[in-house]
Amino acid sequence: MEVYCTRPRCPRPQNYFADLDDITTLKTTQQKYCTTCGMPLLLDGRYVPVKLLGRGGFGAAFLARDRRIPGMRQCVVKQFQPAGNLSLSQLQQAQLMFEREAEVLSQLGNDHEQIPDLFAFFPVIVNGLQPGQQDQFFYLVQEYIDGQNLEEELVQQGKFSEQQVLEVLQEILKVLKFVHHRGIIHRDIKPSNIMRRRDGRLFLLDFGAVKQVTNVALGSAASSTGIYSMGFAPPEQMAGGQVFPSTDLYALAVTIIILLTNKEAVQLFDAYSNQWKWRMQVTVSPRLADILDKMLLPAANQRFQSAQEVLDALNSQAAQASTQFNSPSVTLPPQPPNPSPVVPRPPTQPAFSTVELLGGAAFSGFEGALIAIALFSLVKSSIVTLSIAFVILGILIFAQTRRWIEKFDLLIIPTISFAIIFFLPFLQGGLGIKAVVFLAVGGSLVAISLTAVFRLIYKLLSLLL
Ligand SMILES: Nc1ncnc2c1ncn2[C@@H]1O[C@H](COP(=O)(O)OP(=O)(O)OP(=O)(O)O)[C@@H](O)[C@H]1O
């Protein structure tokens, strides 16, 4: 039988013991030791690690068998093994988090089917690799969920459909409702922490980052300790402030838009406008999009305040859909009208208002004409003039889209350009200053008209589609 050594830096962790293939020997043998580093392999005399599942922030997870249970039940053994050079207080904090996972699983796991059960939590003291040194490890044994996490599913199957994410949303919201009612905030919801068992059942994993709120009332808060997954944590958690049930709802919504788009969080968040820009990546029903956007609002008090509120909103969406289409294929049961209606669509304003757009066009037309006149005076070739003028104009337009040029720049730059041409008559192409003004204003008006027409067409098309 293969037995995996759990010592963090064991050079050859795979061991093979032919005698353990015999079930009676496996049940009765006292202990086995790693043939390379001497680490005891049968943890707590009972759990036999067989495979490394992965390494996370606080340690490693192993697939193991419980030799004391008939049928050698599979389980997951997590070992506390913080990475990096931590200070004593950081180490104590990390150990506390690990112990907390055990505590929370013992409180929640046995009471909710979709949270793994806790089987054991124990320390092991062993001889260190250096002579005369002792090492202490902590182990947490929990129910093994045989399946795939949603991050793995995403890699394998690509984008989730609206129906698929609705199922994930509903299932995890129900688990979160239970968790929050117990006064616990998960704080690390993400696709890799949601596991789908082979029979389709979804499980919420990894309670290592949880925070217990002292007051069990919903909406009450706990302070954050800075443990979170980048991209999934809302502003209050990133700032190390208080966390709320709506902190988990935010991370769940990030999870859902990642599943819908198969893009990373950083690709969906526009840091410049401080907004999630996911809607243009995928088409879902406007109600679901509105619900997700409300979960994603930066201010915790503007989001849904509980998992139940989101479930109500989703159910009223399903009820609406079923009356609208009278379709038996809608899986969500019809519910009474939503007592807490979804707020109107949160700000999804375009990056530029119409006034800004037309102002930018006026600037580009005016400046473009001045540049063309000045260039033509210098090179006397219309082809070269037009080529260079288009490149410069392109750069100016690009700079506007990035807002490197905006507001007063749109007045200052043409004023300076005009002043240069005014005071250097050889740049007026022999036209005289009046003709220059006429052409520049003309260029400006043409650009405004073209932009207005394109904007109108764009608006009409987006209404029709
Ligand atoms: N109860 C479980 N059943 C099945 N697989 C599990 C279970 N718990 C964890 N795993 C798997 O073990 C691997 C390591 O999990 P672990 O929780 O230690 O770290 P992580 O979730 O990958 O990272 P982090 O803790 O930094 O979020 C992951 O692939 C995870 O899917």
The ligand as a Tripos MOL2 file, in Angstrom:
@<TRIPOS>MOLECULE
LIG
   31    33     1     0     0
SMALL
NO_CHARGES

@<TRIPOS>ATOM
      1 N1        -13.2340   18.1230    2.3040 N.pl3     1 LIG1
      2 C1        -12.6010   18.0430    1.1370 C.ar      1 LIG1
      3 N2        -12.9250   17.0950    0.2360 N.ar      1 LIG1
      4 C2        -12.2700   17.0000   -0.9490 C.ar      1 LIG1
      5 N3        -11.2640   17.8060   -1.3240 N.ar      1 LIG1
      6 C3        -10.9100   18.7760   -0.4700 C.ar      1 LIG1
      7 C4        -11.5330   18.9430    0.7960 C.ar      1 LIG1
      8 N4        -10.9460   19.9870    1.4300 N.ar      1 LIG1
      9 C5        -10.0000   20.4560    0.5960 C.ar      1 LIG1
     10 N5         -9.9700   19.7340   -0.5490 N.ar      1 LIG1
     11 C6         -9.0670   19.9270   -1.6890 C.3       1 LIG1
     12 O1         -7.7390   19.9460   -1.2170 O.3       1 LIG1
     13 C7         -6.9670   20.9410   -1.8850 C.3       1 LIG1
     14 C8         -6.2650   21.8310   -0.8610 C.3       1 LIG1
     15 O2         -7.2600   22.4570   -0.0560 O.3       1 LIG1
     16 P1         -6.9290   23.5710    0.9990 P.3       1 LIG1
     17 O3         -8.2150   23.9970    1.6320 O.co2     1 LIG1
     18 O4         -5.8400   23.1120    1.8990 O.co2     1 LIG1
     19 O5         -6.3150   24.7350    0.1530 O.3       1 LIG1
     20 P2         -6.9610   25.6570   -0.9890 P.3       1 LIG1
     21 O6         -8.4370   25.7860   -0.8010 O.co2     1 LIG1
     22 O7         -6.4770   25.1290   -2.3080 O.co2     1 LIG1
     23 O8         -6.2020   27.0150   -0.7350 O.3       1 LIG1
     24 P3         -6.5120   28.1440    0.3550 P.3       1 LIG1
     25 O9         -6.5930   27.4970    1.7040 O.co2     1 LIG1
     26 O10        -5.3270   29.0260    0.2260 O.co2     1 LIG1
     27 O11        -7.7850   28.7810   -0.0720 O.co2     1 LIG1
     28 C9         -7.9260   21.6900   -2.8010 C.3       1 LIG1
     29 O12        -7.7920   21.2120   -4.1090 O.3       1 LIG1
     30 C10        -9.3000   21.3230   -2.2940 C.3       1 LIG1
     31 O13       -10.2430   21.2770   -3.3570 O.3       1 LIG1
@<TRIPOS>BOND
     1     1     2 1
     2     2     3 ar
     3     2     7 ar
     4     3     4 ar
     5     4     5 ar
     6     5     6 ar
     7     6     7 ar
     8     6    10 ar
     9     7     8 ar
    10     8     9 ar
    11     9    10 ar
    12    10    11 1
    13    11    12 1
    14    11    30 1
    15    12    13 1
    16    13    14 1
    17    13    28 1
    18    14    15 1
    19    15    16 1
    20    16    17 2
    21    16    18 1
    22    16    19 1
    23    19    20 1
    24    20    21 2
    25    20    22 1
    26    20    23 1
    27    23    24 1
    28    24    25 2
    29    24    26 1
    30    24    27 1
    31    28    29 1
    32    28    30 1
    33    30    31 1
@<TRIPOS>SUBSTRUCTURE
     1 LIG1         1 GROUP 0 **** ****
